[in-house]
Amino acid sequence: MPSKVLTVGDALRNPVRRRIVRYLLENPGASIRELSRELGVSLGSVSGHIVILERVGLIREVKRGNRLELYVDRRHFLGSLALEE
């Protein structure tokens, strides 16, 4: 996991992270396990990408009971932010 990701643009240069954001826009509240299964990416890899997306403020976690839900912070999507691969 790169430690030098400092901006939203840096974070979204990675196609897996774009897929994660796109999935969460369409499926708010998904878990890391669900993301792993649906995107066909290992749980560890998804976790690492989530850390980066949280670091730049794109993703936020909400704990509901025992479940950790992931949401996109839509404030970063003003104007046109391309999530194309």
N, CA, C and O atoms as CSV, one atom per row, in Angstrom:
chain,resi,resn,atom,element,x,y,z
A,1,MET,N,N,0.854,-1.182,0.000
A,1,MET,CA,C,0.000,0.000,0.000
A,1,MET,C,C,0.892,1.235,0.000
A,1,MET,O,O,1.729,1.402,0.887
A,2,PRO,N,N,0.711,2.097,-0.994
A,2,PRO,CA,C,1.559,3.287,-1.058
A,2,PRO,C,C,1.279,4.249,0.089
A,2,PRO,O,O,0.125,4.531,0.411
A,3,SER,N,N,2.339,4.741,0.693
A,3,SER,CA,C,2.166,5.662,1.817
A,3,SER,C,C,2.130,7.110,1.351
A,3,SER,O,O,1.866,7.999,2.160
A,4,LYS,N,N,2.384,7.371,0.092
A,4,LYS,CA,C,2.473,8.738,-0.411
A,4,LYS,C,C,1.202,9.232,-1.098
A,4,LYS,O,O,1.229,10.284,-1.737
A,5,VAL,N,N,0.107,8.513,-0.987
A,5,VAL,CA,C,-1.147,8.971,-1.582
A,5,VAL,C,C,-1.664,10.130,-0.729
A,5,VAL,O,O,-2.028,9.949,0.433
A,6,LEU,N,N,-1.689,11.309,-1.323
A,6,LEU,CA,C,-2.040,12.499,-0.555
A,6,LEU,C,C,-3.286,13.206,-1.057
A,6,LEU,O,O,-3.870,14.017,-0.338
A,7,THR,N,N,-3.696,12.913,-2.272
A,7,THR,CA,C,-4.832,13.618,-2.837
A,7,THR,C,C,-5.882,12.640,-3.348
A,7,THR,O,O,-5.611,11.452,-3.527
A,8,VAL,N,N,-7.075,13.154,-3.577
A,8,VAL,CA,C,-8.150,12.351,-4.155
A,8,VAL,C,C,-7.722,11.847,-5.527
A,8,VAL,O,O,-7.957,10.688,-5.869
A,9,GLY,N,N,-7.098,12.714,-6.309
A,9,GLY,CA,C,-6.626,12.315,-7.636
A,9,GLY,C,C,-5.640,11.166,-7.576
A,9,GLY,O,O,-5.721,10.226,-8.367
A,10,ASP,N,N,-4.692,11.242,-6.622
A,10,ASP,CA,C,-3.734,10.150,-6.443
A,10,ASP,C,C,-4.465,8.853,-6.114
A,10,ASP,O,O,-4.152,7.798,-6.666
A,11,ALA,N,N,-5.429,8.938,-5.221
A,11,ALA,CA,C,-6.157,7.741,-4.789
A,11,ALA,C,C,-6.935,7.126,-5.943
A,11,ALA,O,O,-7.000,5.902,-6.065
A,12,LEU,N,N,-7.521,7.957,-6.786
A,12,LEU,CA,C,-8.370,7.448,-7.860
A,12,LEU,C,C,-7.604,7.064,-9.116
A,12,LEU,O,O,-8.210,6.653,-10.106
A,13,ARG,N,N,-6.293,7.192,-9.093
A,13,ARG,CA,C,-5.501,6.715,-10.230
A,13,ARG,C,C,-5.485,5.191,-10.294
A,13,ARG,O,O,-5.220,4.610,-11.346
A,14,ASN,N,N,-5.769,4.554,-9.172
A,14,ASN,CA,C,-5.769,3.095,-9.125
A,14,ASN,C,C,-7.130,2.554,-9.557
A,14,ASN,O,O,-8.151,2.964,-9.006
A,15,PRO,N,N,-7.168,1.638,-10.535
A,15,PRO,CA,C,-8.452,1.139,-11.032
A,15,PRO,C,C,-9.267,0.369,-9.992
A,15,PRO,O,O,-10.497,0.394,-10.041
A,16,VAL,N,N,-8.615,-0.307,-9.064
A,16,VAL,CA,C,-9.369,-1.030,-8.021
A,16,VAL,C,C,-10.073,-0.037,-7.110
A,16,VAL,O,O,-11.222,-0.250,-6.722
A,17,ARG,N,N,-9.387,1.046,-6.768
A,17,ARG,CA,C,-10.024,2.046,-5.907
A,17,ARG,C,C,-11.183,2.728,-6.616
A,17,ARG,O,O,-12.189,3.053,-5.987
A,18,ARG,N,N,-11.051,2.948,-7.924
A,18,ARG,CA,C,-12.189,3.502,-8.680
A,18,ARG,C,C,-13.361,2.538,-8.663
A,18,ARG,O,O,-14.508,2.963,-8.528
A,19,ARG,N,N,-13.090,1.252,-8.797
A,19,ARG,CA,C,-14.159,0.244,-8.760
A,19,ARG,C,C,-14.828,0.220,-7.384
A,19,ARG,O,O,-16.047,0.074,-7.285
A,20,ILE,N,N,-14.029,0.363,-6.325
A,20,ILE,CA,C,-14.584,0.382,-4.960
A,20,ILE,C,C,-15.516,1.572,-4.801
A,20,ILE,O,O,-16.634,1.426,-4.307
A,21,VAL,N,N,-15.063,2.748,-5.215
A,21,VAL,CA,C,-15.888,3.954,-5.082
A,21,VAL,C,C,-17.166,3.813,-5.906
A,21,VAL,O,O,-18.255,4.135,-5.432
A,22,ARG,N,N,-17.029,3.333,-7.131
A,22,ARG,CA,C,-18.202,3.148,-7.988
A,22,ARG,C,C,-19.193,2.175,-7.342
A,22,ARG,O,O,-20.399,2.422,-7.339
A,23,TYR,N,N,-18.681,1.077,-6.801
A,23,TYR,CA,C,-19.563,0.090,-6.161
A,23,TYR,C,C,-20.288,0.710,-4.964
A,23,TYR,O,O,-21.486,0.499,-4.776
A,24,LEU,N,N,-19.547,1.478,-4.161
A,24,LEU,CA,C,-20.169,2.088,-2.979
A,24,LEU,C,C,-21.164,3.185,-3.349
A,24,LEU,O,O,-22.122,3.418,-2.612
A,25,LEU,N,N,-20.956,3.854,-4.466
A,25,LEU,CA,C,-21.947,4.829,-4.920
A,25,LEU,C,C,-23.253,4.127,-5.277
A,25,LEU,O,O,-24.336,4.666,-5.053
A,26,GLU,N,N,-23.144,2.926,-5.833
A,26,GLU,CA,C,-24.328,2.162,-6.238
A,26,GLU,C,C,-24.892,1.305,-5.108
A,26,GLU,O,O,-26.065,0.931,-5.141
A,27,ASN,N,N,-24.062,0.989,-4.101
A,27,ASN,CA,C,-24.449,0.106,-2.995
A,27,ASN,C,C,-23.980,0.684,-1.665
A,27,ASN,O,O,-23.126,0.090,-1.007
A,28,PRO,N,N,-24.521,1.828,-1.259
A,28,PRO,CA,C,-24.069,2.447,-0.008
A,28,PRO,C,C,-24.279,1.510,1.178
A,28,PRO,O,O,-25.285,0.805,1.267
A,29,GLY,N,N,-23.308,1.521,2.079
A,29,GLY,CA,C,-23.413,0.701,3.282
A,29,GLY,C,C,-22.841,-0.690,3.127
A,29,GLY,O,O,-22.970,-1.513,4.033
A,30,ALA,N,N,-22.204,-0.974,1.986
A,30,ALA,CA,C,-21.594,-2.294,1.785
A,30,ALA,C,C,-20.461,-2.502,2.789
A,30,ALA,O,O,-19.857,-1.545,3.273
A,31,SER,N,N,-20.189,-3.758,3.086
A,31,SER,CA,C,-19.087,-4.095,3.989
A,31,SER,C,C,-17.829,-4.400,3.171
A,31,SER,O,O,-17.898,-4.575,1.954
A,32,ILE,N,N,-16.692,-4.461,3.846
A,32,ILE,CA,C,-15.441,-4.822,3.179
A,32,ILE,C,C,-15.553,-6.234,2.611
A,32,ILE,O,O,-15.078,-6.493,1.505
A,33,ARG,N,N,-16.162,-7.130,3.338
A,33,ARG,CA,C,-16.332,-8.513,2.867
A,33,ARG,C,C,-17.184,-8.546,1.585
A,33,ARG,O,O,-16.869,-9.271,0.642
A,34,GLU,N,N,-18.255,-7.758,1.564
A,34,GLU,CA,C,-19.102,-7.687,0.373
A,34,GLU,C,C,-18.320,-7.125,-0.818
A,34,GLU,O,O,-18.417,-7.649,-1.928
A,35,LEU,N,N,-17.554,-6.070,-0.589
A,35,LEU,CA,C,-16.728,-5.501,-1.652
A,35,LEU,C,C,-15.760,-6.545,-2.202
A,35,LEU,O,O,-15.611,-6.684,-3.416
A,36,SER,N,N,-15.117,-7.262,-1.321
A,36,SER,CA,C,-14.165,-8.291,-1.720
A,36,SER,C,C,-14.830,-9.326,-2.616
A,36,SER,O,O,-14.309,-9.678,-3.674
A,37,ARG,N,N,-15.968,-9.798,-2.183
A,37,ARG,CA,C,-16.702,-10.832,-2.928
A,37,ARG,C,C,-17.183,-10.296,-4.275
A,37,ARG,O,O,-16.977,-10.939,-5.305
A,38,GLU,N,N,-17.811,-9.144,-4.277
A,38,GLU,CA,C,-18.416,-8.607,-5.500
A,38,GLU,C,C,-17.385,-8.142,-6.529
A,38,GLU,O,O,-17.624,-8.231,-7.733
A,39,LEU,N,N,-16.242,-7.648,-6.054
A,39,LEU,CA,C,-15.229,-7.142,-6.978
A,39,LEU,C,C,-14.185,-8.192,-7.329
A,39,LEU,O,O,-13.363,-7.971,-8.218
A,40,GLY,N,N,-14.205,-9.339,-6.642
A,40,GLY,CA,C,-13.243,-10.390,-6.918
A,40,GLY,C,C,-11.825,-10.020,-6.525
A,40,GLY,O,O,-10.862,-10.405,-7.189
A,41,VAL,N,N,-11.706,-9.264,-5.430
A,41,VAL,CA,C,-10.413,-8.809,-4.923
A,41,VAL,C,C,-10.266,-9.352,-3.503
A,41,VAL,O,O,-11.245,-9.413,-2.759
A,42,SER,N,N,-9.050,-9.746,-3.124
A,42,SER,CA,C,-8.855,-10.321,-1.798
A,42,SER,C,C,-9.262,-9.346,-0.698
A,42,SER,O,O,-9.214,-8.128,-0.872
A,43,LEU,N,N,-9.658,-9.902,0.420
A,43,LEU,CA,C,-10.088,-9.104,1.572
A,43,LEU,C,C,-8.970,-8.166,2.030
A,43,LEU,O,O,-9.221,-6.999,2.333
A,44,GLY,N,N,-7.749,-8.670,2.079
A,44,GLY,CA,C,-6.609,-7.847,2.493
A,44,GLY,C,C,-6.357,-6.687,1.543
A,44,GLY,O,O,-6.059,-5.573,1.972
A,45,SER,N,N,-6.481,-6.959,0.250
A,45,SER,CA,C,-6.270,-5.912,-0.746
A,45,SER,C,C,-7.350,-4.836,-0.631
A,45,SER,O,O,-7.047,-3.644,-0.669
A,46,VAL,N,N,-8.605,-5.256,-0.491
A,46,VAL,CA,C,-9.705,-4.294,-0.339
A,46,VAL,C,C,-9.481,-3.452,0.911
A,46,VAL,O,O,-9.673,-2.236,0.880
A,47,SER,N,N,-9.081,-4.075,1.994
A,47,SER,CA,C,-8.834,-3.339,3.248
A,47,SER,C,C,-7.772,-2.262,3.042
A,47,SER,O,O,-7.931,-1.133,3.507
A,48,GLY,N,N,-6.693,-2.611,2.348
A,48,GLY,CA,C,-5.635,-1.639,2.084
A,48,GLY,C,C,-6.121,-0.473,1.245
A,48,GLY,O,O,-5.778,0.678,1.512
A,49,HIS,N,N,-6.921,-0.769,0.232
A,49,HIS,CA,C,-7.457,0.297,-0.616
A,49,HIS,C,C,-8.429,1.186,0.166
A,49,HIS,O,O,-8.465,2.399,-0.038
A,50,ILE,N,N,-9.211,0.582,1.054
A,50,ILE,CA,C,-10.147,1.356,1.880
A,50,ILE,C,C,-9.378,2.335,2.769
A,50,ILE,O,O,-9.799,3.478,2.943
A,51,VAL,N,N,-8.255,1.889,3.329
A,51,VAL,CA,C,-7.442,2.778,4.173
A,51,VAL,C,C,-7.028,4.018,3.379
A,51,VAL,O,O,-7.110,5.138,3.882
A,52,ILE,N,N,-6.590,3.815,2.152
A,52,ILE,CA,C,-6.173,4.945,1.315
A,52,ILE,C,C,-7.356,5.855,1.009
A,52,ILE,O,O,-7.242,7.077,1.099
A,53,LEU,N,N,-8.487,5.265,0.649
A,53,LEU,CA,C,-9.676,6.070,0.331
A,53,LEU,C,C,-10.167,6.842,1.549
A,53,LEU,O,O,-10.659,7.962,1.416
A,54,GLU,N,N,-10.037,6.252,2.733
A,54,GLU,CA,C,-10.401,6.983,3.960
A,54,GLU,C,C,-9.414,8.104,4.232
A,54,GLU,O,O,-9.805,9.195,4.645
A,55,ARG,N,N,-8.138,7.837,4.001
A,55,ARG,CA,C,-7.084,8.818,4.265
A,55,ARG,C,C,-7.319,10.111,3.490
A,55,ARG,O,O,-7.046,11.198,3.999
A,56,VAL,N,N,-7.826,9.998,2.257
A,56,VAL,CA,C,-8.068,11.205,1.448
A,56,VAL,C,C,-9.494,11.720,1.603
A,56,VAL,O,O,-9.863,12.714,0.978
A,57,GLY,N,N,-10.297,11.056,2.426
A,57,GLY,CA,C,-11.633,11.546,2.732
A,57,GLY,C,C,-12.727,11.110,1.778
A,57,GLY,O,O,-13.834,11.646,1.833
A,58,LEU,N,N,-12.448,10.144,0.895
A,58,LEU,CA,C,-13.477,9.693,-0.053
A,58,LEU,C,C,-14.467,8.720,0.572
A,58,LEU,O,O,-15.636,8.685,0.188
A,59,ILE,N,N,-14.007,7.942,1.522
A,59,ILE,CA,C,-14.822,6.892,2.135
A,59,ILE,C,C,-14.925,7.161,3.629
A,59,ILE,O,O,-13.973,7.617,4.262
A,60,ARG,N,N,-16.094,6.872,4.176
A,60,ARG,CA,C,-16.252,6.932,5.629
A,60,ARG,C,C,-16.883,5.631,6.104
A,60,ARG,O,O,-17.661,4.999,5.389
A,61,GLU,N,N,-16.533,5.251,7.311
A,61,GLU,CA,C,-17.070,4.035,7.922
A,61,GLU,C,C,-18.111,4.406,8.955
A,61,GLU,O,O,-17.956,5.389,9.679
A,62,VAL,N,N,-19.177,3.614,9.024
A,62,VAL,CA,C,-20.208,3.792,10.036
A,62,VAL,C,C,-20.432,2.432,10.685
A,62,VAL,O,O,-20.730,1.449,10.006
A,63,LYS,N,N,-20.287,2.387,11.994
A,63,LYS,CA,C,-20.491,1.135,12.719
A,63,LYS,C,C,-21.947,1.062,13.156
A,63,LYS,O,O,-22.447,1.959,13.835
A,64,ARG,N,N,-22.620,-0.006,12.765
A,64,ARG,CA,C,-24.009,-0.268,13.151
A,64,ARG,C,C,-24.044,-1.633,13.795
A,64,ARG,O,O,-24.051,-2.657,13.112
A,65,GLY,N,N,-24.064,-1.642,15.124
A,65,GLY,CA,C,-23.988,-2.905,15.844
A,65,GLY,C,C,-22.643,-3.552,15.581
A,65,GLY,O,O,-21.601,-2.938,15.809
A,66,ASN,N,N,-22.657,-4.789,15.103
A,66,ASN,CA,C,-21.417,-5.495,14.779
A,66,ASN,C,C,-20.962,-5.271,13.345
A,66,ASN,O,O,-19.894,-5.740,12.951
A,67,ARG,N,N,-21.754,-4.568,12.573
A,67,ARG,CA,C,-21.472,-4.377,11.141
A,67,ARG,C,C,-20.788,-3.035,10.897
A,67,ARG,O,O,-21.189,-2.008,11.443
A,68,LEU,N,N,-19.753,-3.066,10.072
A,68,LEU,CA,C,-19.063,-1.853,9.660
A,68,LEU,C,C,-19.487,-1.551,8.230
A,68,LEU,O,O,-19.177,-2.313,7.313
A,69,GLU,N,N,-20.191,-0.445,8.037
A,69,GLU,CA,C,-20.704,-0.070,6.722
A,69,GLU,C,C,-19.823,1.014,6.120
A,69,GLU,O,O,-19.313,1.885,6.824
A,70,LEU,N,N,-19.655,0.943,4.809
A,70,LEU,CA,C,-18.823,1.905,4.092
A,70,LEU,C,C,-19.695,2.782,3.204
A,70,LEU,O,O,-20.623,2.307,2.549
A,71,TYR,N,N,-19.377,4.066,3.199
A,71,TYR,CA,C,-20.109,5.043,2.400
A,71,TYR,C,C,-19.124,5.975,1.714
A,71,TYR,O,O,-18.049,6.258,2.242
A,72,VAL,N,N,-19.497,6.446,0.544
A,72,VAL,CA,C,-18.719,7.474,-0.142
A,72,VAL,C,C,-19.116,8.811,0.444
A,72,VAL,O,O,-20.300,9.092,0.629
A,73,ASP,N,N,-18.118,9.639,0.737
A,73,ASP,CA,C,-18.390,11.004,1.177
A,73,ASP,C,C,-18.629,11.826,-0.078
A,73,ASP,O,O,-17.681,12.218,-0.760
A,74,ARG,N,N,-19.870,12.084,-0.378
A,74,ARG,CA,C,-20.258,12.702,-1.657
A,74,ARG,C,C,-19.794,14.150,-1.815
A,74,ARG,O,O,-19.907,14.709,-2.906
A,75,ARG,N,N,-19.286,14.756,-0.774
A,75,ARG,CA,C,-18.790,16.135,-0.908
A,75,ARG,C,C,-17.635,16.223,-1.906
A,75,ARG,O,O,-17.361,17.295,-2.445
A,76,HIS,N,N,-16.955,15.092,-2.154
A,76,HIS,CA,C,-15.838,15.082,-3.100
A,76,HIS,C,C,-16.293,14.953,-4.547
A,76,HIS,O,O,-15.473,14.983,-5.464
A,77,PHE,N,N,-17.587,14.810,-4.752
A,77,PHE,CA,C,-18.078,14.566,-6.094
A,77,PHE,C,C,-18.837,15.772,-6.648
A,77,PHE,O,O,-19.861,15.622,-7.314
A,78,LEU,N,N,-18.330,16.941,-6.369
A,78,LEU,CA,C,-18.887,18.165,-6.941
A,78,LEU,C,C,-18.339,18.312,-8.351
A,78,LEU,O,O,-17.153,18.081,-8.585
A,79,GLY,N,N,-19.169,18.682,-9.262
A,79,GLY,CA,C,-18.707,18.792,-10.652
A,79,GLY,C,C,-18.565,17.408,-11.259
A,79,GLY,O,O,-19.341,16.502,-10.955
A,80,SER,N,N,-17.598,17.257,-12.095
A,80,SER,CA,C,-17.425,15.977,-12.799
A,80,SER,C,C,-16.136,15.314,-12.364
A,80,SER,O,O,-15.047,15.758,-12.727
A,81,LEU,N,N,-16.256,14.273,-11.602
A,81,LEU,CA,C,-15.121,13.465,-11.191
A,81,LEU,C,C,-15.227,12.162,-11.942
A,81,LEU,O,O,-16.147,11.382,-11.696
A,82,ALA,N,N,-14.320,11.910,-12.840
A,82,ALA,CA,C,-14.401,10.717,-13.691
A,82,ALA,C,C,-13.964,9.483,-12.922
A,82,ALA,O,O,-12.877,9.440,-12.346
A,83,LEU,N,N,-14.823,8.495,-12.924
A,83,LEU,CA,C,-14.490,7.216,-12.308
A,83,LEU,C,C,-14.374,6.139,-13.387
A,83,LEU,O,O,-14.547,4.951,-13.116
A,84,GLU,N,N,-14.085,6.563,-14.585
A,84,GLU,CA,C,-13.961,5.606,-15.694
A,84,GLU,C,C,-12.634,4.871,-15.576
A,84,GLU,O,O,-11.641,5.411,-15.090
A,85,GLU,N,N,-12.646,3.641,-16.025
A,85,GLU,CA,C,-11.398,2.842,-16.029
A,85,GLU,C,C,-10.645,3.054,-17.304
A,85,GLU,O,O,-9.577,2.472,-17.494
